Amino acid sequence: MDILFQAIIQGVLIGSTYGLIALSMGLIYSVSGITNFAHGDLMVLCMFGAYALFAILGLDPYISILLVAPTIAIATFVLYKYLIQPISSQQLMVIQLTLGLMFVIQNLLLMAYGGNFQRVPSVLDGDVMIVGDFAVIQSSLFVSFVTTWALAAVLFWLLGRTDFGRSVRAVHQNARAAALVGVNVRRTQLIVVSLSAVILAVSASLLVSGRAIHPSEGLHYTVVALMPFVLGGMSNLLSILISGTIIGVAETVGNVYLNGPLGFAVPYIVFILILIFRPQGLFGARS
């Protein structure tokens, strides 16, 4: 039971960050109906941005986020405005474009950094917290958990209590009707896409701390985002965040009790089983 409790705690902490990655994907979908299949690769790009800043300037990943976040936000803004937005009504072309972007990012990183794993040290490397008599928590995971929910709280307040949030909800419900009452739909979409990129950069800085990274990890993180994204109903942001925690718990418990590939398959098995019995998603979509 002690081992199970430890695995569940680790899963909740890791899964919260998975939920944050999926939340970023859900934000884009909520205003554009677009699923970005290069989502994980953009996150890996942020991770290697943190690595480059550490190698050149010696910046801790928790500090480098101040440079990585605005950079990826500007890059994503330009990418969406000039490449994706003009073809946003043609879903197949958007899928092809984002898949192509995935390969471009991956190969550029391989050319720049090679095929070896890289590591980004942080101030919290090796630091742990003891909870009770048996639970040992990595401090970096605890910081990720607290940051995730604090950022989510700010985001939910922004979407629920401000004029910008009302514009986002209007575009999500009916973009044409929103435009008729004076909402600048294209500008709202661009702002949300940039905000999503900032959230993705934060997720990258939280996950990269003290761990090995590789240029080809993007597809893994895209799938990690897609599972909570679908389980949460694709547009229910709070449910997406909670679903990320479920996937994180399934991953850690599977790796503890099942060795090898079967352990890694547990989150996908849980995902498939939930969709069999709840095809509309674990919590359903929010209109």
C-alpha positions as CSV (number, residue, x, y, z in Angstrom):
1,M,0.0,0.0,0.0
2,D,2.9,2.3,0.7
3,I,4.3,1.8,-2.8
4,L,0.8,2.3,-4.3
5,F,0.3,5.5,-2.4
6,Q,3.8,6.8,-3.5
7,A,3.0,5.9,-7.1
8,I,-0.4,7.8,-6.9
9,I,1.2,10.9,-5.5
10,Q,3.9,10.9,-8.2
11,G,1.2,10.4,-10.8
12,V,-0.9,13.3,-9.6
13,L,2.2,15.6,-9.6
14,I,3.3,14.5,-13.1
15,G,-0.2,14.3,-14.4
16,S,-1.0,17.9,-13.5
17,T,1.7,19.0,-15.9
18,Y,0.4,16.7,-18.6
19,G,-3.0,18.4,-18.0
20,L,-1.4,21.8,-18.5
21,I,0.1,20.6,-21.9
22,A,-3.4,19.4,-22.9
23,L,-5.0,22.6,-21.6
24,S,-2.8,24.5,-24.0
25,M,-4.0,22.3,-26.9
26,G,-7.6,22.7,-25.7
27,L,-7.3,26.5,-25.7
28,I,-6.4,26.6,-29.4
29,Y,-9.2,24.1,-30.3
30,S,-11.8,26.2,-28.4
31,V,-11.4,29.2,-30.6
32,S,-10.3,27.7,-33.9
33,G,-11.4,24.0,-34.0
34,I,-7.8,23.1,-34.9
35,T,-5.9,20.2,-33.4
36,N,-2.2,20.9,-33.6
37,F,-0.2,17.7,-34.2
38,A,3.1,19.6,-33.8
39,H,2.1,20.5,-30.2
40,G,4.6,18.2,-28.6
41,D,7.4,19.3,-30.9
42,L,6.8,22.9,-30.1
43,M,7.1,21.9,-26.4
44,V,10.4,20.1,-27.1
45,L,11.6,23.2,-29.0
46,C,10.9,25.1,-25.7
47,M,12.9,22.5,-23.8
48,F,15.9,22.8,-26.1
49,G,15.5,26.6,-25.8
50,A,16.0,26.2,-22.0
51,Y,18.9,23.9,-22.7
52,A,20.6,26.4,-25.0
53,L,20.1,29.2,-22.5
54,F,21.7,27.0,-19.8
55,A,24.6,26.1,-22.1
56,I,25.3,29.7,-23.2
57,L,24.3,31.8,-20.2
58,G,24.1,29.3,-17.4
59,L,20.4,30.1,-16.8
60,D,18.3,27.8,-14.6
61,P,15.2,26.5,-16.5
62,Y,13.0,28.2,-14.0
63,I,14.6,31.5,-15.0
64,S,15.0,30.9,-18.8
65,I,11.2,30.7,-19.0
66,L,11.2,34.5,-19.0
67,L,13.0,34.4,-22.4
68,V,11.6,31.2,-23.8
69,A,7.9,32.0,-23.3
70,P,7.8,35.3,-25.2
71,T,10.0,33.9,-28.0
72,I,7.7,30.9,-28.6
73,A,4.6,33.1,-28.3
74,I,5.9,35.4,-31.0
75,A,6.9,32.5,-33.2
76,T,3.6,30.8,-32.8
77,F,1.7,34.0,-33.5
78,V,3.5,34.4,-36.8
79,L,3.1,30.7,-37.6
80,Y,-0.6,30.8,-37.0
81,K,-1.3,34.1,-38.7
82,Y,0.6,33.5,-41.9
83,L,0.4,29.7,-42.3
84,I,-2.5,28.2,-40.4
85,Q,-5.2,30.9,-40.2
86,P,-5.4,31.4,-44.1
87,I,-6.3,27.6,-44.4
88,S,-8.1,27.1,-41.1
89,S,-11.4,26.2,-42.9
90,Q,-9.7,23.3,-44.6
91,Q,-9.1,20.8,-41.8
92,L,-7.1,18.3,-43.8
93,M,-4.6,20.9,-45.0
94,V,-4.2,22.1,-41.4
95,I,-3.4,18.5,-40.3
96,Q,-0.9,18.1,-43.1
97,L,0.7,21.4,-42.3
98,T,1.1,20.6,-38.6
99,L,2.4,17.2,-39.3
100,G,4.9,18.7,-41.7
101,L,5.9,21.2,-39.0
102,M,6.4,18.3,-36.6
103,F,9.1,16.8,-38.9
104,V,10.7,20.2,-39.6
105,I,11.2,21.0,-35.9
106,Q,12.4,17.5,-35.1
107,N,15.0,17.4,-37.9
108,L,16.2,20.9,-37.1
109,L,16.8,19.9,-33.5
110,L,18.6,16.7,-34.6
111,M,20.8,18.8,-36.9
112,A,21.6,21.3,-34.1
113,Y,22.0,18.9,-31.2
114,G,22.5,15.5,-32.6
115,G,20.8,12.3,-31.5
116,N,22.1,12.2,-28.0
117,F,20.1,12.9,-24.9
118,Q,20.8,16.3,-23.3
119,R,20.2,17.3,-19.7
120,V,19.2,20.7,-18.1
121,P,20.3,20.9,-14.5
122,S,18.2,23.1,-12.1
123,V,18.4,24.4,-8.6
124,L,16.0,21.7,-7.4
125,D,18.0,18.7,-8.8
126,G,18.0,15.9,-6.2
127,D,15.9,17.9,-3.7
128,V,13.1,15.9,-2.2
129,M,10.3,16.4,0.3
130,I,9.2,13.9,2.9
131,V,5.5,13.6,3.5
132,G,4.5,11.4,6.6
133,D,6.6,8.4,7.2
134,F,6.9,7.0,3.7
135,A,6.1,9.4,0.9
136,V,9.1,10.9,-0.9
137,I,8.2,13.7,-3.3
138,Q,10.6,15.3,-5.8
139,S,10.6,19.1,-5.1
140,S,10.6,19.8,-8.8
141,L,7.4,17.8,-9.2
142,F,5.8,19.6,-6.3
143,V,6.7,23.0,-7.9
144,S,5.2,21.8,-11.2
145,F,2.0,20.8,-9.4
146,V,1.6,24.2,-7.6
147,T,2.6,26.2,-10.7
148,T,0.1,24.2,-12.9
149,W,-2.9,24.9,-10.6
150,A,-1.9,28.5,-9.9
151,L,-1.6,29.1,-13.7
152,A,-4.9,27.3,-14.3
153,A,-6.6,29.4,-11.7
154,V,-5.4,32.6,-13.3
155,L,-6.5,31.3,-16.7
156,F,-10.0,30.3,-15.5
157,W,-10.4,33.7,-13.9
158,L,-9.3,35.4,-17.1
159,L,-11.7,33.4,-19.2
160,G,-14.6,33.7,-16.8
161,R,-14.3,37.2,-15.4
162,T,-12.9,39.5,-18.1
163,D,-14.1,41.0,-21.4
164,F,-11.4,39.1,-23.2
165,G,-12.7,35.9,-21.7
166,R,-16.2,36.7,-22.8
167,S,-14.9,37.3,-26.3
168,V,-13.1,33.9,-26.2
169,R,-16.3,32.1,-25.1
170,A,-18.3,33.9,-27.8
171,V,-15.9,32.8,-30.5
172,H,-16.0,29.2,-29.1
173,Q,-19.8,29.1,-29.2
174,N,-20.3,30.7,-32.5
175,A,-17.6,32.7,-34.3
176,R,-19.9,34.1,-36.9
177,A,-22.4,35.4,-34.3
178,A,-19.5,36.8,-32.3
179,A,-18.2,38.7,-35.3
180,L,-21.7,40.2,-35.8
181,V,-21.7,41.7,-32.3
182,G,-18.3,43.3,-32.7
183,V,-15.9,40.7,-31.6
184,N,-12.7,40.6,-33.6
185,V,-12.5,36.9,-34.2
186,R,-9.1,36.7,-35.9
187,R,-7.4,38.9,-33.2
188,T,-9.0,36.8,-30.4
189,Q,-7.7,33.6,-32.1
190,L,-4.2,35.1,-32.4
191,I,-4.1,36.2,-28.7
192,V,-5.4,32.7,-27.5
193,V,-2.8,30.9,-29.7
194,S,0.0,33.1,-28.2
195,L,-1.3,32.5,-24.7
196,S,-1.4,28.8,-25.4
197,A,2.3,29.0,-26.5
198,V,3.2,30.7,-23.2
199,I,1.4,27.9,-21.3
200,L,3.3,25.4,-23.3
201,A,6.6,27.1,-22.5
202,V,5.8,27.0,-18.8
203,S,5.0,23.3,-19.1
204,A,8.4,22.7,-20.9
205,S,10.3,24.5,-18.2
206,L,8.6,22.5,-15.5
207,L,9.2,19.2,-17.1
208,V,12.7,19.8,-18.4
209,S,14.2,20.4,-14.9
210,G,16.8,17.8,-14.2
211,R,15.7,15.3,-16.8
212,A,17.1,14.1,-20.1
213,I,15.6,15.4,-23.3
214,H,15.8,14.3,-26.9
215,P,14.8,15.9,-30.2
216,S,12.4,13.0,-31.2
217,E,10.3,13.3,-28.0
218,G,7.7,15.5,-29.6
219,L,5.3,12.8,-30.7
220,H,5.2,11.4,-27.2
221,Y,4.2,14.8,-25.7
222,T,1.6,15.3,-28.5
223,V,0.0,12.0,-27.6
224,V,0.3,12.8,-23.9
225,A,-1.6,16.0,-24.6
226,L,-4.2,14.4,-26.9
227,M,-5.3,11.8,-24.3
228,P,-6.5,14.3,-21.6
229,F,-7.7,16.6,-24.4
230,V,-10.1,13.9,-25.7
231,L,-11.0,12.6,-22.3
232,G,-11.8,16.1,-21.1
233,G,-14.3,16.6,-23.9
234,M,-11.9,18.7,-26.1
235,S,-13.4,22.0,-24.9
236,N,-14.0,21.6,-21.2
237,L,-10.7,23.1,-19.9
238,L,-11.1,22.1,-16.2
239,S,-12.0,18.5,-17.2
240,I,-8.9,18.4,-19.5
241,L,-6.7,19.4,-16.6
242,I,-8.2,16.7,-14.4
243,S,-7.9,14.1,-17.2
244,G,-4.2,14.8,-17.4
245,T,-3.9,13.9,-13.7
246,I,-5.7,10.6,-14.4
247,I,-3.3,9.8,-17.3
248,G,-0.3,10.6,-15.0
249,V,-1.5,8.3,-12.3
250,A,-2.1,5.5,-14.8
251,E,1.4,6.0,-16.1
252,T,3.2,5.9,-12.8
253,V,1.1,3.0,-11.3
254,G,1.7,1.0,-14.5
255,N,5.4,1.6,-14.5
256,V,5.6,0.5,-10.8
257,Y,3.6,-2.7,-11.0
258,L,4.3,-3.8,-14.6
259,N,7.8,-4.0,-16.1
260,G,8.8,-3.1,-19.6
261,P,6.5,-2.0,-22.5
262,L,3.3,-3.3,-20.7
263,G,3.8,-0.7,-18.0
264,F,4.2,2.1,-20.5
265,A,1.0,0.9,-22.3
266,V,-1.2,1.3,-19.2
267,P,-2.2,4.9,-19.8
268,Y,-3.2,4.0,-23.4
269,I,-5.2,1.0,-22.2
270,V,-7.0,3.2,-19.6
271,F,-7.6,5.8,-22.3
272,I,-9.2,3.2,-24.7
273,L,-11.3,1.7,-21.9
274,I,-12.7,5.0,-20.9
275,L,-13.6,5.9,-24.5
276,I,-15.3,2.5,-24.9
277,F,-17.7,3.3,-22.1
278,R,-17.6,7.1,-22.4
279,P,-17.1,8.0,-26.1
280,Q,-18.1,11.6,-25.4
281,G,-15.2,11.9,-23.0
282,L,-14.8,11.4,-19.3
283,F,-16.6,14.6,-18.4
284,G,-18.2,15.5,-21.7
285,A,-17.8,18.8,-23.6
286,R,-18.8,22.1,-22.3
287,S,-20.7,24.3,-24.8
